[in-house]
Every structure is written in C-alpha cells, then in structure tokens.
C-alpha cells in the first residue's frame, strides 16, 4: 500500500510482526507511546513502526525495508541524541534494545559487545573481570552512539577516547551487507566509524580493548563557584597525571538532600572525578582539589569503577538547548564570563561544563580517526534546561550568546554533543581534509544517503 508521502510505501505491519516474531510496535499498540519516547524531552514524534531486531541478520532486513519503502530510518542504541535523531516522524525506528550480548576474553583483555548495551551494563560486566573500557559520563547512554561519535568519558586522559579502544566492528551497510571493519578489513570504513557517527551503516557489535581498572578514587565534589575557584580547578586538572579525568559542572546547586539548604540555587562546581590508579596515589592527587575551598559536599572515595554511573531516573526527559566548543584556557577572565552568564539566565537549570582533555587522547595523531580534535585542550558544553519547547525562544539566544562569549581560537565541535545547529557545525566537527575523506567514504558505502538521520555527511559527488 502506497503512503501519502511521495515515493514511500507504508510497511505491512501484520507481515512485519510475523517476520520479527512480534518484536514490532506500531501506532495503536499499548506500548507504542513508551517505545517512541527518547531520553531528551521535546521530541513528540510518531514513527510508522518500531522494530527491535535480535541479531545482525534482522538488522539487515530492517535496513532493506527502509531502502525499499523509502521511509526515513532512525537507528537507536540508547536514545540520547540531543538532536532527536533516535526517533522519526512517520519513518522506521530500528531499536537495538534487544541486542545486548557481551563476550569477554579476560586473558586477552578484549570484549565483543552488541550495540544495544548501555555504558553502565557493559561496565558492570567488565568489572567482574577487573577490566573497563571508557565511555561517557551517563550510564544509560547506548554504546553504539557514543562509540561512533568518539567517546569522551571518565577514562579519556588515561586510556583515550572510546574509539581509541575500538579494535573492530560489525557493520550493516546501506545495501544490507554485514561487513567486518578493522585495521585490515575495510580499513576506510573502520577509520570513518571512529568518530564519523552513524553515517556509514548500523554497527551491530564492537570489539573493544579492555583496560585494567579494578577500582577508582572518585565521585562528586561540590565547591563554591567563584571565578578564582573555577580557574584554579581547571589549572589543577591540567596539571594532574593522566590517571585523573574530571568534569566540572558550574551550575546552580540542585536541591539534593546531601547539600545544605543554604546552597540550593547558588552557583557551585559539581565536579565528577575519576582517578584510575592506586588508591593512595589517588587520594594524594585529589587533595589539591579539596583544598581549593571548603567543600560544600565531599563524596570522593575509592569505589568499583561502575559506581561512577549513578542509577538513572527513567522518568527524567529534560527539554534542553546546548552548545559545544573547545577552548585553550579557562583563566580568571574566562571564569568571570562563565559566572556572569550563568547568573544572567532565568532557566531553572543552566550549566557550563568544563572537561580538561589531553593525556592519552592527545597522543593519537589527528588523522588516525575521524575524530579530529586531538589538540583540543578543554571541552566546554553550555546548556539550559527548561520547562518545554515553548520556552526555547527565551533560552536558545542565551545559550548561543554564552557559547559565543567563550569561543577562543579553536572552531571545532564534538559531534556527540552537537544539537540541531545547521550544516556549518557538522563541518566544524570534521574540519578540512577529514570532511572530504568522510564524504568519499560515505559515497562508497551509502551513495543514496539512506543513513541521513544523524549529523549528516553527504556522499561525495563524482570521482571513481
């Protein structure tokens, strides 16, 4: 049956239910509204069908379905896309939620993991062997999306990006083929998926290198957010050994029960910290941060690595606007700008997140992967969280102005945190020759741009 959309064909839902053993959800089904929901609020989209394949062969069938019907294809691992790419209006959602198998080779320090796994689930399984692979800072993020974007998390300075631990991937391409991409087989595809996002196919599973990370010293440290303390925190993080990765969230203190009431709503640094090394050395490295000011709350302690991911509130679906950039320095002047802008906003929650990079991430050549920002010293994310999409007109200009006020010499962006910001910001994520190379690889593996619901890299035109 032909759809009202031009050049598309509505899928036959009864046949799909039979083909996929009932792992198909369509409008009118009792679980449809829950199944179409993604992590970010504000995306009220209604897919024509949601399919949950059980293996790579079924992923290929869904890709073929999208190609043959002409319907837009959304690929969902954890559903955290800030641009809403994990869902579609009237298209097909390929939901990897049921593909969560993981095989650990503890002796070889490697693991094969399907891309429906979350960072928390992978980390819990790895921890049983005293091992870890670095992902992001949120446990419910799917390993598919964060890996394809690069992966900047709690082990970035010690063990690099997530893609720096990627050894191989199984990828279903636009023609339905399942390819093994690694350094020897389809090396161009392997290069592209290490930072190029979901432009080149559906990654069904990854092989990761695992690292000896039995425990860490880390958790949360709350400090008053004066310009002096902000600048000093960043300086300490830059001077710290590679074993320490930090995320400093400068924000109004939320009404958490362990924070004194007099600090609620006042600017604080909510620092998330992870020292991947011996406990006694970790305590010594963290001491200067505790000495920057009298802590409002000190929750740093030795812990198993997976405990760095707190339990997620499944009912939390924030409506937010964010911007991402790299800066060279956060000195007293920059810190003053951060405080001034945060104090000027009326958003119920607003934040400037500062991640000091360097270390292992910076020692990989920029041309080695599609993630090209190896020289980025500090990554900044600014964001406002508010009540609903109708408030965007108030808060989006504040966010864009805040980012502009912080911009320095680096014009790049991390694709994993780019929202719906236009084509130029995608170019910023893939500068210069990286963009040209990605477009050519896109032409080889997805010449019709079937995988377009992403931070899109169009296929190159012409050429051999």
N, C-alpha and C positions, 0 to 999 in steps of 0.2 A: 504494500500500500504506500503510495507516494505521500509525503508530508507536505504541509503548506509552505515549508521552507523550500526555496529554489534549490534544485539539484541535490536534494536529500530524500532519503527513504526512511519512513518510520520503521523501527525494528519490530518484529513479530514477537511480542512478549511471551505468549504461551510456548512458542518454539524455543525461545531462549531459556525459559525455566526448565524445559526438558533437557536442553543441551548442557546446561550448567548445574544440573541436579538441584534446582531450586535456589541456587545462590544468586538470585536476581531479584532486585527490588525496583518496583515501578510506582508511578503515581497511583494513589488509592490503596496501596498496601499499608498495613498497620504500622510497619516500621519505617515508612518512607521518610517522614519528617526528621526522625533521628538520623537516618542514614545519609541524608543530603546535607546535614549540618557539618560545618568545618570548625576549626579552632577559633578563627577570627570571627567576631560578630560583624553584622552589617552586610553579609552576603546571603541574600534570600533568593537563591537560585533553585530552579526546579529542573533537574535532569530528566531526560526522557526515560533513562534506565540507569541503574547502578548494578554493576556486575562485579562479583568477588571471585576471581579465579583461584584455583587451588594449586596450579603449577604453571611452568613456563609455556607448556603447550596450550593451556587455556588462555594465557595472556596473549599468545599469538592469535588465537581465534577472536579475541575482543579487538585487537588491533585491525585484523582483517575486516571485522564487522564495521568499524569506524571508516575504514577506507572504502568499503563497498557501499555504505549508506550515505557517505558524505557528511555524517554528523560530527560535530566538534567532539574531540576526545580530551577528557581531563584524567590525568593519572594521579592517584592519591596514594601516598605512603602513610604519613601521619596527619596530613591535612592542615599543616601550619603555614601555608603560603600567605604572606601578608598582602599579596595582590589578588587573592581569591582564585588562584589557578588550580586549586584542588577540587573545584566544582564547576558546573557549566549550566547555562540556561538552555534547556532543550536538547542537550547532547548526551554523550555517554560518559559515565564515570567508571573508570577502571580502578577499583578499590582493592589494594593489595593486602587488606587487613588479615586475610586468612593464610597468607604466605609468611610464616614466622619460624620456619625450621632453622636450626643452627647446629653446625657440626664443628667441634673444637678439636684441633690437634695440639694438645698441650705441649708435647715434646717438640713439635716443630714450630710452636708459637704462631700458629695461624688458625683462622676460622673461616668457614663458609657460612654466610648468613643471608637469609631471604629478606627482601626489602620491605616486607610488611612489619618487620620488627621495629620496636621503638628503641631509642638510645638507652632507656632505663632497662628494658628487658634484655638487650644484648649485654649490657654492663653487668647485670646480675648473673647471667650465665658465665660470662668470662671470669668474674670474680671468684667463682667456685674453684678456679684453677690458679688464682693469684695473678690473673692477667687482665689487661684492659686495652681498649682502643679508644682514642679520643673522638668524641662527637661534639655536641654543643653544650648549652647550659640548661636545657629543658628536657626532662626525661621522656615526655610524651611525643617529642619530635620523631618522625619516622627516619630511619637510617637511609632510606632511599633519597629523599630530597636533600638532606643535609650533606650527604656524601657527594652527590652530583654537583652541588654548589661550591664545595671546597671543604667546609667543616672547620669552624674556629671555636674551640671549647677549652675545657679545663686542663688539657694536656698540650696545648698548642706550642708553648715555649720549650717544653721538654721533648715532645715527640712529633711536633709539626702539625700540619692540617690533617684532617681525616683522610684526604686523598693521598697524603704522603705515606699512609699505611695501607693504601689500596694496592693489592697485587694482581687482581683480575676481576672481571665482571662478566656475567652472562646477560646479554642484551638482546631483546626482541626489537628488530628494526622495522621500518615502515612497511617493508614487503612481507612481514610476518616471519622472517628468518630468525632463528636463535643463534647468535654469534658469541663466541668466547673472545673477549678483548683483554689482552695483556701486553707485556712488552714485546712478545714475539709474534702473537697472532692479532691481526688488525690493530697494529700499534697506533695508527692515526685515530681510530675510534677511542682507543684507550687514553690517548692524550686528551681528546676532546671532552670525555666524560669526567675528567678530573678537574672540574670547575665550570664546565660548559652547560650545566643544568640538564634538563630533560629534553633537550632539542634533538637528540640523536636516536632515541629509542626508549624502551621501557627496560630498565635494569631489574632483573628478577632476583638476582642474588650477587653478592660480593664475596671475594676472598680478601681478608684483611690480615696484615701483620699484627700480632699482639705483643704487648709490652709487659714487662714485669712491674706491675703496680698492685701490690697486695693491699696496701693501705696508704692513706694520705694524711696530712695535717691540714685541716681546712674547715670550711663552713662560712658563717656570716660574721662580719664585724661591722658594727654601726658606730660611726664617728660624726661629730658635728661638721656640717658642710660649709666652712668658711673658705674664702679664697686661699688662705695660707695652707689649710689642711688639704684641700683638693690638690694644689700644686705639689705639696710635699708628698702626698700619697703616690702621685704619678711618678715623681722622681725616685722614690723608694722602689716602686715596681720595676722601673727601668734598670735600677742598679742591682736588683735581686738576681740570684742564679736562675738558670733556665728551669730548674725544678719547680719554680713558683709561677703560676699563671693567675691573673687577677681580673676581676670585672668590678669596676667601681660605678655603682648606680647613684648618681646625685639626684635626689628626689625628695618630695615631702614625705616625712615618716608616716607609713601607714599605721592604722590603729591595731597593731599586733599586740597580743596580750603581754608579751615579754618586754615591750618598750614602755618606759614611764610615760604616763599620760601627758605630762607637760611637753613632751617632744612631738606628740602627734601633730601632723600637719606642718611641722617645721622642717627646713631642709636638712637632710642628713646624707652621709655617704653610706649606702648599704653595699658593703664590699663582699663579694663572693670570691673566696680564695681557696687554692688547692696547691699544696706543696707535695710533689710526687718524689719523695725521698725519705731517708731515715727520720724518725720522729724527733730525736734530739736536735738534729740539724734544722728541721722544720720549725721547731719552737724558737731556735735562735734567729732564723730568717724572719719570722713573723713578729718578733719582739719590737723592731723599729716601727712597725705599723701601729702597734698598740700604744706606742709612746708618742704618736703624733698629737694626740689629745686624749682627754679622759674618755674612754669608750662609753657610749650610751648602752650598748649591749655587746658582749664578747662571747660568741658561740663557736670560736675556733677550738678544734680538738682533734686528736687522732681519730680516724674513722675508716671503715672499709670504703673503698672508692665509690661504690654505687650509692652510698648515703649522701653524696654531694647532690643527688637528684631528690628533692623532697617530693612527697606524694602530690599528684596533680588533682586539682579540683575540676572534675569533668563538667561541672555546670558553668565554668568560667569561660565566657566567649567575649573578649574585650573588643570594643569598637575603638580603633586607634588609627592614628596617622604617624608615620615615622620617616626619617631621612637618615642616610648613612654616608659617612665620609671617612677619609684617612687624614690625619694631621701629623705634623712633625714634632710639635711640642705642646704641652699644657703648662704654661708658666703662670705667674701670678695674674698677668693681664688676661689671659685666656680664662682662667678660673673666675675672675671677676665677671667676665662676659657670661659665663655659664650661670652664675648666681643671679645676675641681673635679669637674664631672660627667664629663668625658672620662676623668679618672684613676680614677673610681669604677667604670667599666664593665669587664666581663670579655669583651666582644665582641672577636673577633680584629681587627676593623676598626670604628672608630667615628669620627664626624666631625661638626663644626659648620661649616657652610658659610655664609660671610658675603658677600653681594653688595650693595655700595653702589649705589644706583639714582640717581634724579634725572635731570638733564640733559634730553635731548630727550623721553624718556619722560614726564617730569613736566609738560612744556609742552602736552600734549594734554589737552583737557577730559575729566574723568572720564566724562561722559555720551556722549562721542563714539563709544565702542566698548563691547562687553560686558565687556571687561577694565576693571574699575572702580577699581583700586588705584593710581591715578596718583600719589597723595600718599605712597605707601609709600617710606620713606627707605632702609631696609636690609632685604633679604630674607634670612631665615635658614632653612636646612634642617638638621635634625639627623637622624642616621641611625646605625643599627647594621647591620653586615654579619656574618652568622654561618653556621654550617655547614649548617643545614637547618631546615625548618618546625617540627620537634620542639623546637627551642631558642627558639621565639618567646615562650613563657611567661616566659622569663628576661629577654629583651631588650626586648620591647614595653613593659613598665612603665617601664623605664629611659628609653626614647625619649620616651614621653608625659610622664614626670616632668621630663625635661630641657626639653622644649618649654614646659611649664607654668612652669618656673622662669625662662625667658627672656621670657615674654609681658609686654608692656607695654600701652600704650593702644590699639593697633591690633588689631582682632579678625579681620582679613581673612586670606585664604589665596589662593595662586596655584594655580589648578585644575590646571595642568600637573604639579604636584608633590604633589597630594592623593592619598593611597592609599585603601584601603577603610576609611573612617573614619566613615561614617554621614552621614545627611542634613544634620545641622547644619553640617558642614564644607563641604558644597556651597553651602548658604546663605551661609556666610562668604565663599566665593569670589565670590558675586554678591549684594552687600548691597542692602537697601532696594528702591528702585524698579527697579533693574537686574533683580532676580529676577522681579518682577511683569511687566516688559516681556518678558523671555525666555519666561516661561510662556505669555504671549499669542501670541508669535511661534511657539512650539512648537505651540500649538493650531492655528495656520493651516497649518503645513507638515507636521506629524506628529501629527495628532489621536489616533492609536491608540498612540503611543509605540513605534513599530517600532524606532526608534533609541534603545534603552534601555540597551545595554551600554556605559555611559560614566558620567561623573559626572552623573547624570541630572537633567534639568529636566523635570518633568511638564507635560503640556498644561494650560493653564488650563481651568476648567470654566465653562460659561455664557458670556455675552457674545454679541456679534453676530458 
